[in-house]
Amino acid sequence: MAYTKDSILLDPAEETERIVTKLKSDVVQKLKKRGAVVGISGGIDSSIVLALCARAFGPKKVLGVMMPEQDSNPESRELATKLAEKFGVDYVVEDMTAAVEGFGCYRRRDEAIKNVFPEFDSSYKAKIVLPTNILEKDTLNVFQLTIIAPNGEEKTKRLPLKEYLQIVAASNFKQRSRMSMLYYHAERLNWAVIGTGNKNEHEQGFFVKYGDGGADVKPIAHLFKTQVFQLAEYLGVPEEIQGRTPTTDTYSAEQTQEEFFFRLPFETLDRIWYGWEQNVTPAEIAAALDLKPEQVENVIHDIKRKIAATEYLRMNPL
């Protein structure tokens, strides 16, 4: 069958049934657990995982856990609340600010930022970004730091490796603290922690080891983001969540997943990646997506680099 831009699409009803059946088997029969704990952020991935778990175990055997901290967008909590209420799932709110502050998350992060921008203080917002011209130029993943002053003025500089590593290491306290909170609730209930990472995140390494990568079951780690949106529509996830731009919700400045890591829209990235996995030539993919073959090759090279560079994240302890 010829490759088209719709080749990536799946049957959402069939896929939902398959995932629900496997969730029941994995959690009840293999793990010997009685229910599911899901960290919910108002994002599309955690939303469909909560909906799938509600189908698999019943709403009363699912707990949604919201874990905001001082840099979180207030909209995340609002949308997560609406999601839990939509599917009849109980939820708790755990403010993680004190926990991550206790680890020195903010202090260590800001110390590195001030090495790049000495004027930076708590009145500023900051984020890390990648150049988003991957279709036009096969560039390496060189991170930049952007700060936003109280008056809205933005400044961006190339981020030195030492400061980049410190900012990321400090920020990762957020995900690792949240993982600990999820396991607290899972262990007190004798339920399982259900991961919310999709294929884009899992395969390209867009997760924190023993942070958001720490879970008992990862039911959507095989789904492209494009397919996640398909399931969200089928499962009836609130439209506000379906229409929300995917964000990291990690840094104080609003930041999309595209500008931080993936470098182009999911509707293009996923279709190129899917075609590559199906051994479709770059020329065929380009023709189907109205791109140039060299643009497709740039994206494939970037995917390969990220998969290779983050292999350690997916490895079991040696």
N, C-alpha and C positions, 0 to 999 in steps of 0.2 A: 504493500500500500504506500502511495506517495506521501512524503512528509508535507504537512501543512501547519499553519499556525495553531490549528485546533487539535493537532495530534496529541498534545499534552493533556487535554481535558479527559476527565474520567466520569464514570457513572456515580454520582454522589450517593444515591440510595444504596447501590451495591457496595460501595466502599465503606459507607457508614455501618452497614450490617456486618461486614467483614471485621472492621475494627472493634465493634461492640462485642462480637463473639470472642475475639482473641483477648480483649480486656478481661472478660469474665473468666476465661480459662487461665490467663496469666496470674491475675490477682487472687482468685479464689482457690484454684487447684494447685498452682505452682508455689505461690507465695504464702498461701494459707491465711490471707487477710480478708477482712469483712467489708471493706469500703475503700474510698479514695479521698485523698487530700490533694487539692490543686491550688497552687499560687495563682491568683487572678489579678490582672493589672489593667483591665479594660482594653487589652490588645486582642487582636484577632486570633492568635494562636491559643492563648490560655482560654479564650472564650469557647472555641470549638472543643477543646479538651474537656472543659467543664460540661458542655452539652453532651458529649459522648459518654462521659462517666455517669451522668444522670440517667442516660438511656440504659447503660450497662448494669448499674447497681441500684437504680432508683434514687430520687433526689434526697431522701433521708439518710442515705449512706454515702453522701458526698459532702465534703466541707470545703468551701472556698476561703482562702486566706489572703487578705489584702495586706501588703507590707510596705506602706509608704515611708519615706524619710524626707529630710528637709529639702532635697532637690527635686522631689517628685512633682509632676504636674497634677494639680488638684483634680483635673478632669479624669485622671486615671481611676481614682477612688469612686467618683460619681458613676462612671461607666461600669466599673466592676460591680458596684451595688445594683445597678439596673440589670446587669447580666444575671447575678445570683437570684434576684427576685423573679426574673423572667422564667428561670428553670426550676424555681421552687427549692433552691439549695440554701442551706444554712451557711452563714459566713461570719468570720471574725476579722477585726482590724487590729493589726499589730504594728504600732509605730516603731520603726527600726532606727530612728535617729540616734537615740542614746547608745544603742549597740554599736553602730558603725563609728560613732564619735569616740566611743571607748577604745576602739581599735586604732584610733588616730587617722581614720580615713580622710576626713576633711583637711586636717592639719598637714598630713604628708602630701596629699594632692596639691594643696595650695602652695606649699613650699616649692614644689617642682614648677608650678605655673609661674611663680614669682621669679624664678631663675630666668625665664624667657621674657616675661613682662613685669619688671620691678614695680610698676604702678598698681598691679593687681591687688585688690583687697576684697572683703566680703560684700561690697556693694556691686561688684562686677559679676557677670555670668561668663561661663566658659564652656567650650566644647572642642572635641577633636574631630577633624574632618580629613577626608581623602579627596584628591582631585577626581572629578566625575566625568572626565573626558575619555574614558576607556574605549569607547567606540571609535574615537578618532586617533588615539595614540596608545600604543602598547607600553604604558608607563609602569614602573614599579610602584608598590604601595608605600609611598612616602607621605607620612602623616603631617598635618599642619595643625597648629593650635590657634583657635579664634577666641578672643575675649570681647565682651560687649560691655561698654561703660554704662553707668546709670542714664546718661543722656542718649543712649542708643548707638553711639559711635562704635564701630567694629574695627578691630585690628587683627591681622592674621600673619603668622610667621611659620616658617618651617620648624618642626618640632625635633630638637636633638634627641638622639636615641636614649641617653640617660634619663632625660626628663620624661620622654614618652613612656619608658618602662615604669618609672616611679608613679606617674599619674594613673596608668592602667592598673598597676599592682595595688595602689591605694584604693582605687575605685572598685576593684574586685572584692573588697571586703563587703560591699553591699550584697552581691549575689551569694557569697558564702555565708553571710549572716542569715539571709533569707532561707537558704537551704537548711540551716540548723533549726530555724523556726518551724519550717514545714515538717521536719522529722520529729520535733517535739509533739506537734499535734497528731502526727501519724502514730507515734508510739503510745501516746496516752489513749488512743482509740483502737489500737491494733489494726490500723488501716494502712494502705500503701500510698507512697508519694508518687504522683503521676506527673511525669515531665511534660513540658509544653513546647520543646524545641522542634522546629520543622527541618526538612532536608537541607534547605539553604544554610541554616545555622549549624546543623550537626556536621554536615560534610565539609563545609568551608571553615569550620572552627570559630564560628561567631557565638561562642558561649564560654563560660568560666568553668574550668575543671573543678569538680567538687563544689560548684556553685549552682547556677541554673542547669549545669550538666549533671548534677547529682540527683538521681531519681531511681525508683524501683522499676518503672515501666516507662517507655518512651513511645506512645502510640501513634505519633504523627511524624516521627523522624524520617519517614520514607516519602513524605508529601512535599512537593514543591509549594512555595507560597501561593502560586496561582491556583493550585488544587485546594489549598486551605481556604481560599476565598470561595471556591465552589461549595465546599462543605458548610461553610458559614451560612451561605444563602439557603442551602437545603435544610439545615438544622434550625433556622429561624433566629440566628444571632441578631440582637438589636441592630437596626440599620446605622445608628450612630457609630457603632463599633466597626461595622463593615466598611463604612466610609472614612474611617480615621486613618491618617497616614501612619504607617508603621514607624515607631520611634524606639530609641534605646531606653528612654526615661532613666538615664544614669547620670548625665551631666546637667549642670544647673541651667545651661542654655538649651532651648528646644533643639533637638537633633534627630534627623531621620536616619533610619538604618541605611538608606541609600548613600547619604553623604558620609556616614561614619565608616562604612565597610563595603557594601556591595557595588557601589559606583555606577549603577544604572538601574532603571525601573525593573521591578520583578517581571512584568509582563514581557519584557525583552530578554532579560537574563535567563529566566526559566525555560523559555522556548529554545534558546540557543543551547543551554545546558542539556535539555532533554534530547534535542537532536543529536548532539555530540555523543551522548550515552547510547543512543540507538544506532550509532555508526553512520549517521547521515553526513554527507560531505558538507564542508563549509559553504560551498557554492549552492547546494540545494537548500540549506538553511537560509542563506542570504536571499535567495529568490523568493522563498515563502514569506520572509519577514520584511521584504523591501529594503534590504541592507546590501552592503558590499561584502564580498567574501573576506577581505582583509579586516573588516570590522568584526565579523564573526570570529575570525582567528584571534584577534586581540582579546576578545572576551573569553574564549576557550583557554588561552594562555594564562589569563588572570585566574580563572577557576582552578587550573592545574597547579599554579603556584600556591594558592591558598590551601588547597587540599594537602599538598606535600608539606608545606610549612607548619601545618597544624595537626599532623598525624599523631603527635605525642598526646594531644588532648583526648583522642579516642582510644588510646592504648590502655589496656589493663596494667596494673602495677607489675613490673618485671620481677 
